[in-house]
Amino acid sequence: MSRIQSSHVYMKEDTHDVTIPTLTRRQGLDSDTPALTVSPETPTAPVLPELHPHPEPTYVSLKQRFHRRFGMYLRTYSLCSIFASLSGFHFGFDTGSIGPVTVMPQFKAQFDPISPILQGLIVSSILMTASLSSVLAGPLSDRFSRTRTFGTGAGIFCVGSVISSCAYNLAMLFVGRLITGVGEGLFLSTVTVYILEIAPTSIRGQLSCTTQLFVTLGVATGYFFSYGTVNIDSSLSWRLLFITQAIVSLIFCIGSFFLPHSPRWLRHVGRIEDSKRAWERLGYTATEAEKEQEVVQREHNEEAARGARGHGGTQWV
């Protein structure tokens, strides 16, 4: 049977120590418990750790702050997305320059007379073939990869621009514009898919907007470039615009074949190991690459499940 005992309280005159009674709980036999002695002259107090409510701030250099804020935009996938967005510059530059070209005095002197209908056909001829080739861009990019598809389109665009810059009659100019449209239809839509597939989910929306940014820059550049070349007395005033398109598209064509393939496309065609290496080549860390692979696998499983439900739900009577 347990019981509570209280130790004795006593005073020592020589030391003035006070014995504080302590309560002990024992089971079984009684036992004496030593008393806790506290001197009134030197009271005890709990020792508290030193608190630093305002710790010293750690110095962060300007380079470190810049890397924390914009580091992800300097990764390989961001640079690849920016370079691929150069395709939008082609579209914008042609849109901004072809209108002023058709009203330049030097152009009219070479191809005059030009009716309003003929002028409209010169401007819109590139869109005729671009709308047709864009239909084939999807199957070709699935078959031969995104980079090779828009790289080939840039090469075709370059050939068409060269023909247009060398045109000495309207028939040759039309042929060049039509060939240019074939290339434009191939790379313009494929580049958007490529950027969305290589960009991380955190900044995917921002990187996908770079193509539209380059389109706007291309339109403005085309207008101001035409404003400057109109002062050239020879036919170089309008030919120089097509030459500029050819040079930029050639750079884009060559550079496209050095871009890493889309890891999602590699997984789509069954090249699993190559897709893992592609994530690393794009600048992803091992953790980020694993996370992206899990997302891709989940999307693949969901797509397969939807296909199975759709196939199973279709019954022919």
Salt bridges, closest charged atoms under 4 A:
ASP30 OD2 - ARG3 NH2 2.52
ASP94 OD1 - ARG177 NH1 2.46
ASP142 OD1 - ARG146 NH1 2.66
GLU197 OE2 - ARG146 NH2 2.80
GLU273 OE2 - LYS276 NZ 3.89
ASP274 OD2 - ARG271 NE 2.97
ASP274 OD1 - ARG277 NH2 2.20
GLU288 OE1 - ARG75 NH1 2.96
GLU292 OE1 - ARG264 NH2 3.52
GLU299 OE1 - ARG264 NH1 2.94
